[in-house]
Amino acid sequence: MRPDLRARATAERELMDAADADPAMLERTYERFRLVNAIVSRPGAVYRRDVRPRARRRRIRVLDVGAGGGDLCRALTGRLRRDGVDADVTALDLDPRAVAWARAHDDGAGVVYRCAPVSELVAGGEGFDIVLSNHLLHHLGEAELRRFLADTRRLVAPGGLVAHHDIARSRLAYAAFAAATLPFAGTLLRGSFIRPDGLTSIRRSYTAAELSAAAQPGWSVRRGFPARLELRWERDDGDH
């Protein structure tokens, strides 16, 4: 039976977010995120377009919100080192299980791992040149989304950037993910939450039109391949 994708499935929840999620499956999910995100989220493109140009001018501060197992942050620090440029990279997540796993698997990347809400960083007056998120927006209702966008804007220094990346809800995205992961369900993805949670995430995700309607003025929505959305805001020196 095909799911109804006409509206967000806001009542559904990812299995890995449950407080009683199986620890072994959770760890395997974090381990496999690196491979899945390398294909789906394309951190190399984010690095080439947004991170490297800024890092070449000066040492920059990067924040990844909802970083999970920290694979995006470690990928960014690896590329920065290969290019001989420096940045301070922080992985932020609300789930202490994710933060503990990411910290234990840093492997010398030098990422700073923190367990805190974005609002705590805002209250502390912290600032970053780039604020990123990946697969976080679909976890938020519209009111939560508006508060989150306002908070991430407040964290950005003059000339900085906020770029939130997520899945675009569509029948094609759901069918493609279901078909692409099915051959690996009993092997590479076995014992993880990636396949069922990925399908749930697509059902919970926003469309481009829904994101545009929920975002405040100044934000732009960009479509990408495969079935990707980017909600983007860049701060000029005159922005407050």
C-alpha positions in Angstrom: 0.0 0.0 0.0 1.4 3.4 -1.0 1.6 6.1 1.6 -0.4 9.3 1.3 2.2 12.0 0.6 -0.1 14.9 0.0 0.5 16.2 3.5 3.3 15.8 6.1 3.0 12.7 8.3 3.6 14.7 11.5 2.2 12.0 13.8 4.9 9.6 12.7 8.3 9.4 14.5 11.6 7.9 13.5 12.4 4.7 15.5 15.9 5.9 16.4 14.5 8.9 18.2 12.7 6.7 20.7 14.2 6.8 24.3 14.2 2.9 24.3 15.8 2.5 20.9 18.0 -0.6 20.7 21.5 0.6 21.5 23.2 -1.8 19.0 20.9 -0.8 16.2 21.4 2.9 17.1 25.2 2.5 16.9 25.0 0.7 13.6 22.8 3.5 12.3 25.4 6.1 13.2 28.1 4.0 11.6 26.2 3.7 8.3 25.2 7.4 8.2 28.6 8.3 6.7 28.0 6.1 3.6 24.3 7.1 3.2 24.9 10.8 3.6 27.9 10.7 1.3 25.5 9.6 -1.5 22.3 11.5 -0.5 23.6 14.7 1.2 26.8 15.2 -0.9 28.9 17.0 1.7 31.6 17.6 -0.9 29.3 19.9 -2.7 28.5 21.8 0.5 32.3 22.1 1.2 33.2 23.3 -2.3 30.4 25.9 -2.6 30.1 27.3 0.9 32.9 26.2 3.3 36.2 26.3 1.3 35.7 29.8 -0.2 35.2 31.3 3.2 37.9 29.3 4.9 40.5 30.4 2.4 40.0 34.0 3.5 40.3 33.5 7.2 39.8 30.9 10.0 36.1 30.3 10.2 33.7 28.8 12.7 31.2 26.2 11.5 28.2 24.8 13.4 26.3 21.7 12.4 23.0 21.6 14.2 21.4 18.2 14.7 24.7 16.6 13.8 23.8 13.0 14.9 26.9 10.8 14.6 29.0 13.7 13.4 29.8 12.3 10.0 29.3 15.6 8.1 31.5 17.5 10.5 34.3 14.9 10.2 34.0 15.0 6.4 34.4 18.8 6.4 37.4 18.8 8.7 39.0 16.1 6.6 38.6 18.2 3.4 39.8 21.4 5.2 43.0 19.6 6.3 43.7 18.2 2.8 43.4 21.8 1.5 45.6 23.2 4.2 43.0 25.6 5.6 41.7 25.9 9.2 38.3 26.1 10.8 36.7 25.5 14.1 33.9 22.9 13.6 31.2 22.2 16.2 28.7 19.4 16.1 25.6 20.1 18.1 22.8 17.6 18.9 20.1 17.3 21.5 20.5 13.5 21.9 23.2 12.6 24.4 23.5 9.2 22.8 24.4 10.7 19.5 26.9 13.1 21.0 28.6 10.4 23.1 28.9 8.1 20.0 30.2 10.9 17.8 32.8 12.0 20.4 34.0 8.5 20.8 34.5 8.1 17.0 36.1 11.5 16.3 39.3 9.7 15.1 41.4 12.7 15.5 39.2 15.0 13.4 39.2 17.6 16.2 35.5 18.4 16.0 33.9 19.9 19.1 30.8 17.9 20.2 28.1 19.6 22.2 24.8 18.4 23.6 22.6 21.5 23.8 19.7 23.3 22.1 20.4 26.1 19.7 18.7 28.5 22.0 21.4 27.9 24.6 24.1 29.1 22.1 22.0 32.1 21.2 21.6 33.0 24.9 25.3 32.7 25.4 26.0 35.2 22.6 27.9 32.7 20.5 28.6 33.3 16.8 29.5 31.3 13.7 30.4 32.0 10.1 28.5 29.1 8.8 25.5 27.3 10.4 24.4 24.1 8.7 21.9 21.3 9.3 21.2 18.1 7.5 17.9 16.2 7.7 16.7 18.2 10.7 13.9 20.4 9.3 11.5 17.5 8.9 11.6 16.9 12.6 10.1 20.3 13.3 6.5 21.6 13.1 5.8 24.9 11.5 6.0 26.9 14.8 9.2 25.1 15.8 10.6 25.7 12.4 10.1 29.4 12.6 11.8 29.6 16.0 14.6 27.5 14.8 15.2 29.7 11.8 15.2 32.8 13.9 17.7 31.3 16.3 20.1 30.1 13.6 20.0 33.5 12.0 21.0 35.1 15.4 24.0 32.8 15.5 25.5 34.0 12.2 28.3 36.6 12.2 28.3 39.4 9.6 28.9 38.0 6.1 27.9 34.5 7.3 25.6 31.9 6.0 22.8 29.6 7.2 22.1 26.6 5.0 19.6 23.9 6.1 19.5 20.8 3.9 16.7 18.2 3.9 14.7 15.8 1.8 11.9 17.0 -0.5 8.7 15.0 0.1 7.4 13.4 -3.1 6.2 10.1 -4.5 9.4 9.9 -6.5 11.6 10.4 -3.5 9.8 7.8 -1.5 9.8 5.3 -4.3 13.5 5.9 -5.2 14.6 5.5 -1.6 12.5 2.4 -1.1 13.9 0.8 -4.3 17.5 1.9 -3.7 17.7 0.5 -0.1 15.7 -2.7 -0.6 18.7 -4.7 -2.0 20.8 -3.7 1.1 18.1 -4.3 3.7 19.5 -7.7 4.6 23.2 -6.8 4.3 24.6 -3.3 4.6 21.6 -1.8 6.3 20.7 -4.8 8.4 20.4 -4.2 12.1 20.0 -0.4 11.6 17.2 2.1 11.5 18.2 3.6 8.2 15.6 2.1 5.8 12.5 2.4 8.0 13.5 5.8 9.4 14.4 7.1 5.9 11.0 6.3 4.6 9.4 7.9 7.6 11.6 11.0 7.2 10.4 11.4 3.6 6.8 11.2 4.8 7.5 13.9 7.4 9.4 16.2 5.1 8.4 19.5 3.7 7.9 20.3 0.0 9.6 23.4 -1.4 6.3 25.3 -1.4 5.7 24.4 2.2 9.1 25.6 3.3 8.8 28.8 1.4 5.4 29.5 3.1 6.8 28.8 6.6 10.1 30.7 6.2 10.4 34.4 7.0 11.4 37.0 4.4 15.0 36.8 3.4 15.2 33.0 3.2 15.5 31.3 -0.2 14.5 27.7 -1.0 16.6 25.8 -3.5 15.9 22.5 -5.1 18.6 19.9 -5.7 19.2 16.4 -6.9 18.2 13.8 -5.7 15.0 15.1 -4.1 16.9 17.7 -2.0 15.9 21.0 -0.6 18.1 23.8 0.8 16.7 26.6 3.0 19.3 29.4 2.8 20.0 32.8 4.3 23.1 35.0 4.0 23.8 37.8 6.3 25.1 41.2 5.1 27.0 43.5 7.5 23.9 45.6 7.9 21.6 42.7 9.0 20.7 42.3 12.6 
